[in-house]
């Protein structure tokens, strides 16, 4: 987590100071430090680009919501589910439900992505 703080220049005690967080920081009651929400965003982005970019696609939109804090020791995994496909004369669009799950199967982040594929080629679902 420290490396993400360094990379993002976000040194909020929410992510670094366990003692501060255990002393009931604000009204969060997290009981300790939590991972940056943008780390979830990064995992989702990587999943989408690994899938779409080899086919020449472009990630056009990504919206996410943080549902549950991720704590040190948690194992998280991104997941995407294609929910619709649409074609125009110039391109093809895919709408995807995205989420991040922890080791207990709980959703810690969720959202929606839109990917644009070129008119030629195939869309792997």
C-alpha positions in Angstrom: 0.0 0.0 0.0 2.9 2.3 0.7 4.0 2.0 -2.9 0.6 3.1 -4.1 0.7 6.1 -1.7 4.1 7.0 -3.2 2.9 6.6 -6.8 -0.3 8.6 -6.3 1.2 11.1 -3.8 -1.8 10.4 -1.5 -0.5 10.1 2.0 -3.8 10.2 3.7 -3.6 8.5 7.1 -6.6 6.4 6.0 -4.1 4.4 4.0 -0.9 4.6 6.1 -1.5 5.2 9.9 -3.0 2.1 11.5 -3.0 3.7 15.0 -4.8 6.7 13.8 -7.4 4.6 12.0 -7.9 2.3 15.0 -8.7 5.3 17.1 -12.1 5.7 15.4 -11.1 8.1 12.6 -14.1 10.2 11.8 -17.1 8.0 11.6 -15.6 5.3 9.3 -15.0 2.7 12.0 -12.8 0.8 9.6 -10.7 -0.5 12.5 -7.4 0.0 10.6 -5.9 1.2 7.4 -7.6 0.5 4.1 -6.4 0.3 0.5 -6.9 3.2 -2.0 -10.1 2.8 -3.9 -8.1 3.8 -7.0 -6.2 0.5 -6.7 -9.5 -1.3 -7.4 -10.0 1.0 -10.4 -6.5 0.1 -11.6 -7.3 -3.6 -11.4 -10.5 -3.2 -13.3 -8.8 -1.1 -16.0 -6.0 -3.6 -16.4 -8.5 -6.5 -16.8 -10.4 -4.5 -19.5 -7.4 -3.4 -21.4 -5.8 -6.9 -21.3 -9.1 -8.2 -22.9 -9.9 -5.4 -25.3 -6.7 -3.8 -26.6 -5.4 -6.8 -28.5 -8.5 -6.6 -30.7 -7.8 -2.8 -31.3 -10.6 -1.7 -28.9 -10.6 1.5 -26.8 -11.9 1.8 -23.3 -14.4 4.7 -23.6 -15.9 4.9 -20.2 -15.4 3.4 -16.8 -17.5 4.2 -13.7 -17.0 2.6 -10.3 -18.3 2.7 -6.8 -16.5 1.6 -3.7 -18.8 -0.8 -1.8 -16.6 -2.1 1.0 -13.1 -1.3 2.3 -10.2 -3.5 1.3 -7.8 -4.1 4.2 -4.2 -5.4 4.4 -4.2 -9.2 3.8 -7.3 -9.2 1.7 -7.1 -10.9 -1.7 -9.1 -9.2 -4.5 -10.0 -10.1 -8.0 -11.6 -8.1 -10.8 -14.4 -9.6 -12.9 -16.3 -8.3 -16.0 -19.6 -9.5 -17.4 -20.7 -8.4 -20.9 -24.2 -7.2 -20.6 -24.9 -5.9 -24.1 -23.4 -5.4 -27.5 -24.3 -2.8 -30.1 -23.1 -2.2 -33.7 -23.0 1.0 -35.7 -21.7 1.6 -39.2 -18.3 2.7 -37.8 -17.8 0.6 -34.7 -19.1 -1.9 -32.2 -19.8 -1.1 -28.5 -19.8 -3.4 -25.6 -21.3 -2.6 -22.2 -19.8 -4.4 -19.3 -20.7 -4.8 -15.6 -17.4 -4.7 -13.7 -16.8 -5.6 -10.1 -14.0 -6.5 -7.7 -14.5 -9.4 -5.2 -12.5 -10.1 -2.0 -11.5 -13.6 -0.8 -14.9 -14.1 0.8 -16.7 -13.4 -2.5 -17.9 -10.0 -1.2 -18.1 -7.2 -3.8 -15.8 -4.4 -2.7 -16.2 -2.3 -5.9 -18.7 -2.3 -8.8 -19.5 -0.3 -11.9 -19.9 -0.2 -15.6 -17.5 0.0 -18.5 -18.0 0.8 -22.2 -15.6 -0.5 -24.8 -15.5 0.4 -28.5 -14.2 -2.2 -30.9 -13.3 -1.6 -34.5 -15.9 -2.8 -37.1 -13.7 -5.7 -38.2 -12.5 -8.5 -36.0 -14.3 -10.4 -33.3 -15.4 -9.6 -29.7 -14.4 -12.3 -27.3 -17.0 -12.6 -24.5 
